Amino acid sequence: MKIILILVLFNLQSGSEVITAEFDDDRACELAALRTFQGVTAEPDLRPLEPAGGATPIDGTVIARDSDGAEIGMYSCNPSRSDGQNG
């Protein structure tokens, strides 16, 4: 089963950047997300997304913060829905 990474880097000056990639397992996907955020801040704080005000959480979504607590992005690693499915 393939795992799809969907990652968004927040950038107020130039706009958010969306990155997608495919991996063979969850661990490889999570490590790729970590390395991406380490390019922004040396020690990103990665935690499950907790939606505001009674909104429904999106399973598997992680928010990344820098050392000051500012949100720098978010990502999710999920199984590809196209694996083994025809048309």
Buried (B, 14 or more C-beta within 10 A) or exposed (E): EBBBBBBBBBEEEEEEEEBEBEBEEBEBBBEBBBEBBEEBBEEBBBEEBEEEEEEEEEEBBBBBBBEEEEEBBBBBBBEEEEEEEEE
